[in-house]
């Protein structure tokens, strides 16, 4: 979740400083009472209201995964999340959960809808857009259009 803007923070603190009741300020600006208290303490202690950085190291898994995954999904659109996770572990040496793989696929606009067993041999080339081999791509493969 993104932090509230610094402009909103200043408007809330200014409203409280002008004598408006905190409950009214909370309702007017759609923020909680503890948030107002936190911002007033921050202003008192630091003199500013800039949001603090999100704690923890930056996410390193997703950037590389998001770069490599489109090609993998084009080649193996019908692979399960577990198979995609195993592939990524082999390629990069980094373990990712099925939840991480699912989020990455969703961000790329890929669905997890699978092709029925009997239709796999008939489905044509899943890379039609990329390779241009001319094979027909049937509906329902979860491939972007």
C-alpha positions as CSV (number, residue, x, y, z in Angstrom):
1,X,0.0,0.0,0.0
2,X,1.3,3.4,-0.9
3,X,1.7,6.1,1.8
4,X,-0.6,9.0,2.0
5,X,0.7,12.1,0.1
6,X,2.7,14.7,2.0
7,X,0.2,17.3,0.9
8,X,-2.7,15.5,2.6
9,X,-0.6,15.1,5.8
10,X,0.1,18.8,5.9
11,X,-3.6,19.6,5.4
12,X,-4.6,17.3,8.2
13,X,-2.1,18.7,10.6
14,X,-3.0,22.3,9.7
15,X,-6.7,21.5,10.3
16,X,-6.0,20.1,13.8
17,X,-3.7,23.0,14.5
18,X,-6.4,25.5,13.6
19,X,-8.7,24.1,16.3
20,X,-10.9,21.7,14.4
21,X,-11.8,18.6,16.4
22,X,-9.7,15.5,15.5
23,X,-12.9,13.5,14.9
24,X,-14.1,16.0,12.4
25,X,-10.7,16.1,10.7
26,X,-10.7,12.3,10.5
27,X,-14.1,12.3,8.8
28,X,-13.3,15.2,6.5
29,X,-10.0,13.7,5.2
30,X,-11.0,10.0,5.5
31,X,-8.1,9.1,7.7
32,X,-8.1,7.3,11.1
33,X,-7.6,8.8,14.5
34,X,-4.4,6.9,15.1
35,X,-3.0,8.2,11.7
36,X,-3.7,11.8,12.8
37,X,-1.9,11.1,16.2
38,X,1.0,9.5,14.3
39,X,1.3,12.5,12.0
40,X,1.2,15.0,14.8
41,X,3.9,13.1,16.7
42,X,6.0,13.0,13.5
43,X,5.6,16.7,13.0
44,X,6.5,17.4,16.7
45,X,9.6,15.1,16.6
46,X,11.0,15.8,13.2
47,X,9.4,19.0,12.0
48,X,8.3,17.4,8.8
49,X,5.7,15.0,7.5
50,X,7.5,13.1,4.8
51,X,6.6,9.4,4.6
52,X,9.2,7.0,5.8
53,X,10.6,4.4,3.4
54,X,9.1,0.9,3.4
55,X,11.2,-1.3,5.6
56,X,13.1,-4.3,4.3
57,X,15.3,-5.0,1.4
58,X,14.0,-4.2,-2.1
59,X,12.3,-7.1,-3.9
60,X,14.9,-8.8,-6.1
61,X,12.9,-11.9,-7.1
62,X,10.2,-10.2,-9.1
63,X,12.3,-8.0,-11.4
64,X,14.3,-10.8,-13.0
65,X,11.3,-13.1,-12.9
66,X,9.1,-10.5,-14.7
67,X,11.7,-10.2,-17.4
68,X,12.1,-14.0,-18.1
69,X,8.6,-15.2,-17.6
70,X,6.9,-13.9,-20.8
71,X,9.1,-16.1,-22.9
72,X,8.6,-19.1,-20.7
73,X,4.8,-18.6,-20.7
74,X,4.8,-18.3,-24.5
75,X,6.7,-21.6,-24.7
76,X,4.9,-23.5,-21.9
77,X,1.6,-21.8,-21.4
78,X,0.0,-25.0,-20.1
79,X,2.7,-25.7,-17.4
80,X,1.4,-25.7,-13.8
81,X,2.6,-23.2,-11.3
82,X,4.7,-25.8,-9.6
83,X,6.4,-26.6,-13.0
84,X,7.0,-22.9,-13.5
85,X,8.5,-22.6,-10.0
86,X,10.8,-25.5,-10.7
87,X,11.9,-24.0,-14.0
88,X,12.7,-20.7,-12.4
89,X,14.7,-22.4,-9.6
90,X,16.7,-24.3,-12.3
91,X,17.3,-21.2,-14.4
92,X,18.1,-18.6,-11.7
93,X,18.8,-20.6,-8.5
94,X,16.2,-18.6,-6.7
95,X,13.2,-20.4,-5.1
96,X,9.8,-18.8,-5.5
97,X,6.5,-19.9,-4.2
98,X,3.5,-20.8,-6.3
99,X,1.9,-17.6,-4.9
100,X,4.8,-15.5,-6.2
101,X,4.6,-17.2,-9.6
102,X,0.8,-16.7,-9.7
103,X,1.2,-13.0,-8.9
104,X,3.9,-12.6,-11.6
105,X,1.7,-14.3,-14.2
106,X,-1.3,-12.2,-13.3
107,X,0.7,-9.0,-13.6
108,X,1.6,-10.0,-17.1
109,X,-2.0,-10.6,-17.9
110,X,-1.8,-14.4,-18.2
111,X,-4.5,-16.6,-16.9
112,X,-4.1,-20.0,-15.3
113,X,-6.8,-21.6,-17.5
114,X,-5.5,-24.9,-18.8
115,X,-6.2,-26.8,-22.0
116,X,-8.0,-30.2,-21.6
117,X,-5.7,-33.3,-22.0
118,X,-7.4,-34.3,-25.3
119,X,-7.0,-30.9,-26.8
120,X,-3.3,-30.5,-26.2
121,X,-2.2,-32.3,-29.4
122,X,-4.6,-30.2,-31.5
123,X,-3.9,-26.8,-30.0
124,X,-1.4,-25.5,-32.6
125,X,1.5,-23.3,-31.9
126,X,1.3,-21.4,-28.7
127,X,4.0,-19.0,-30.0
128,X,2.0,-17.9,-33.0
129,X,2.4,-14.3,-32.3
130,X,6.1,-14.5,-31.7
131,X,7.3,-17.1,-34.2
132,X,4.8,-16.6,-37.1
133,X,4.8,-20.3,-38.0
134,X,1.2,-20.0,-39.1
135,X,-0.3,-22.7,-37.0
136,X,-3.8,-21.9,-35.7
137,X,-4.0,-20.9,-32.1
138,X,-7.3,-22.1,-30.6
139,X,-9.3,-20.3,-28.0
140,X,-8.8,-20.7,-24.3
141,X,-5.0,-21.2,-24.0
142,X,-4.5,-18.2,-21.7
143,X,-2.3,-16.5,-24.3
144,X,-2.5,-12.7,-24.6
145,X,-4.2,-11.5,-27.7
